[in-house]
Amino acid sequence: MRGCDMACALCHNSPTMPRKQTDENPFFDPFGKLALMAKTASSHGMTDHRFQRVLIVGASGGIGQALAEHYALGGAAITRLSRRNTGFDLTDPDGVEAQLGALAGPFDLIIVATGALEIEGVGPEKSLSQVNADALARQFAVNAIGPALILRHVPRLMDRQGAGVCAVLSARVGSIGDNRAGGWYGYRAAKAAVNQIVRTGSIELARSHKGAALIALHPGTVRTKFTENYLGRHPAVAPEEAAANIARVLAEIGPAQTGQFFDWKGEAVPW
Ligand SMILES: NC(=O)c1ccc[n+]([C@@H]2O[C@H](COP(=O)([O-])OP(=O)(O)OC[C@H]3O[C@@H](n4cnc5c(N)ncnc54)[C@H](OP(=O)(O)O)[C@@H]3O)[C@@H](O)[C@H]2O)c1
């Protein structure tokens, strides 16, 4: 497993010791109040019938695919974009423009489920000495600029009179205030950047779409291709469970929550 040798900037325990679940673990979600989730789980069941027209960008990913299936099972019409299946490449601005521009909408729910930790074989940096200009640029291209190019289309793809929700999958490690473990310079910085783009976009969206919401969302630690080299013994949930968790949070999102950063339990994450 990568990221857990003695030189690891993220793990403060010996590689032979089970790691403690602390905020030092970048995948860690502190156990906390589950009241909101319990309430939403019972009042909404597995899905929200507000979301009948759903766009999933990154529908080939572990979480994206599970979300598409989750909402499809609830009867929603799903539009799926992905690099693997529709040639949707975030690093190709003209291609992003062409595929998003071809959609008419309106959508009740748009989820940006793309993202990468390891890009072109380069994993997250453990120290400043590993910071590399090209790798940093690729992190920003995939995790910040790509989602921004998608968000360009969100006002057009949502009903101005509706109660649409757009969620961008971010990561708790993108939180500046919650960064206690260090490391992962490029990924952290790119997720912090996308958080700012989401926040800024939400302010603009609120002017034209008064019932809508645009949020950043930490999906929790999920067993997908994304985490396969980094999980080790960190607890993680299956994509289907992550999708159900995310759906329960999204069911509670409205204009009062726009511009915020939530985790999979519906708790606010500090910026
Ligand atoms: N898994 C976790 O524990 C975890 C924790 C915190 C945050 N997140 C966030 O959750 C999101 C989804 O993660 P995941 O676990 O579902 O990852 P995943 O299974 O690796 O899926 C990643 C998705 O992003 C797409 N993608 C990557 N680079 C792309 C590019 N250049 N252009 C277009 N699409 C690209 C992939 O497309 P193809 O497969 O078609 O190439 C795939 O659809 C990411 O934003 C990640 O940062 C995940």
Ligand as a Chemical Component Dictionary entry (heavy atoms), coordinates in Angstrom:
data_LIG
# 
_chem_comp.id                   LIG 
_chem_comp.type                 NON-POLYMER 
_chem_comp.pdbx_formal_charge   0 
_chem_comp.three_letter_code    LIG 
# 
loop_
_chem_comp_atom.comp_id 
_chem_comp_atom.atom_id 
_chem_comp_atom.alt_atom_id 
_chem_comp_atom.type_symbol 
_chem_comp_atom.charge 
_chem_comp_atom.model_Cartn_x 
_chem_comp_atom.model_Cartn_y 
_chem_comp_atom.model_Cartn_z 
_chem_comp_atom.pdbx_ordinal 
LIG N1  N1  N 0  -13.368 7.285  -3.241  1  
LIG C1  C1  C 0  -13.156 8.061  -2.168  2  
LIG O1  O1  O 0  -12.901 7.570  -1.039  3  
LIG C2  C2  C 0  -13.219 9.558  -2.284  4  
LIG C3  C3  C 0  -12.921 10.331 -1.131  5  
LIG C4  C4  C 0  -13.006 11.715 -1.215  6  
LIG C5  C5  C 0  -13.374 12.314 -2.415  7  
LIG N2  N2  N 1  -13.652 11.544 -3.504  8  
LIG C6  C6  C 0  -14.024 12.229 -4.751  9  
LIG O2  O2  O 0  -15.137 11.608 -5.345  10 
LIG C7  C7  C 0  -15.060 11.729 -6.775  11 
LIG C8  C8  C 0  -15.293 10.374 -7.415  12 
LIG O3  O3  O 0  -14.348 9.457  -6.917  13 
LIG P1  P1  P 0  -14.421 7.880  -7.197  14 
LIG O4  O4  O 0  -13.979 7.230  -5.955  15 
LIG O5  O5  O -1 -15.727 7.520  -7.798  16 
LIG O6  O6  O 0  -13.265 7.727  -8.275  17 
LIG P2  P2  P 0  -13.115 6.752  -9.533  18 
LIG O7  O7  O 0  -13.845 5.479  -9.321  19 
LIG O8  O8  O 0  -11.651 6.687  -9.809  20 
LIG O9  O9  O 0  -13.850 7.570  -10.701 21 
LIG C9  C9  C 0  -13.292 8.758  -11.186 22 
LIG C10 C10 C 0  -14.140 9.299  -12.306 23 
LIG O10 O10 O 0  -13.497 10.479 -12.785 24 
LIG C11 C11 C 0  -13.337 10.329 -14.187 25 
LIG N3  N3  N 0  -12.157 11.034 -14.653 26 
LIG C12 C12 C 0  -10.901 11.017 -14.166 27 
LIG N4  N4  N 0  -10.114 11.783 -14.910 28 
LIG C13 C13 C 0  -10.881 12.281 -15.923 29 
LIG C14 C14 C 0  -10.648 13.122 -17.039 30 
LIG N5  N5  N 0  -9.436  13.630 -17.304 31 
LIG N6  N6  N 0  -11.687 13.426 -17.835 32 
LIG C15 C15 C 0  -12.916 12.925 -17.614 33 
LIG N7  N7  N 0  -13.196 12.113 -16.583 34 
LIG C16 C16 C 0  -12.181 11.803 -15.750 35 
LIG C17 C17 C 0  -13.224 8.835  -14.453 36 
LIG O11 O11 O 0  -13.525 8.575  -15.791 37 
LIG P3  P3  P 0  -13.082 7.226  -16.575 38 
LIG O12 O12 O 0  -13.069 6.133  -15.559 39 
LIG O13 O13 O 0  -14.160 7.059  -17.610 40 
LIG O14 O14 O 0  -11.746 7.463  -17.149 41 
LIG C18 C18 C 0  -14.293 8.335  -13.480 42 
LIG O15 O15 O 0  -15.569 8.503  -14.044 43 
LIG C19 C19 C 0  -13.708 12.376 -7.078  44 
LIG O16 O16 O 0  -13.885 13.754 -7.262  45 
LIG C20 C20 C 0  -12.916 12.162 -5.799  46 
LIG O17 O17 O 0  -11.962 13.191 -5.599  47 
LIG C21 C21 C 0  -13.574 10.182 -3.471  48 
# 
loop_
_chem_comp_bond.comp_id 
_chem_comp_bond.atom_id_1 
_chem_comp_bond.atom_id_2 
_chem_comp_bond.value_order 
_chem_comp_bond.pdbx_ordinal 
LIG N1  C1  SING 1  
LIG C1  O1  DOUB 2  
LIG C1  C2  SING 3  
LIG C2  C3  SING 4  
LIG C2  C21 DOUB 5  
LIG C3  C4  DOUB 6  
LIG C4  C5  SING 7  
LIG C5  N2  DOUB 8  
LIG N2  C6  SING 9  
LIG N2  C21 SING 10 
LIG C6  O2  SING 11 
LIG C6  C20 SING 12 
LIG O2  C7  SING 13 
LIG C7  C8  SING 14 
LIG C7  C19 SING 15 
LIG C8  O3  SING 16 
LIG O3  P1  SING 17 
LIG P1  O4  DOUB 18 
LIG P1  O5  SING 19 
LIG P1  O6  SING 20 
LIG O6  P2  SING 21 
LIG P2  O7  DOUB 22 
LIG P2  O8  SING 23 
LIG P2  O9  SING 24 
LIG O9  C9  SING 25 
LIG C9  C10 SING 26 
LIG C10 O10 SING 27 
LIG C10 C18 SING 28 
LIG O10 C11 SING 29 
LIG C11 N3  SING 30 
LIG C11 C17 SING 31 
LIG N3  C12 SING 32 
LIG N3  C16 SING 33 
LIG C12 N4  DOUB 34 
LIG N4  C13 SING 35 
LIG C13 C14 SING 36 
LIG C13 C16 DOUB 37 
LIG C14 N5  SING 38 
LIG C14 N6  DOUB 39 
LIG N6  C15 SING 40 
LIG C15 N7  DOUB 41 
LIG N7  C16 SING 42 
LIG C17 O11 SING 43 
LIG C17 C18 SING 44 
LIG O11 P3  SING 45 
LIG P3  O12 DOUB 46 
LIG P3  O13 SING 47 
LIG P3  O14 SING 48 
LIG C18 O15 SING 49 
LIG C19 O16 SING 50 
LIG C19 C20 SING 51 
LIG C20 O17 SING 52 
# 
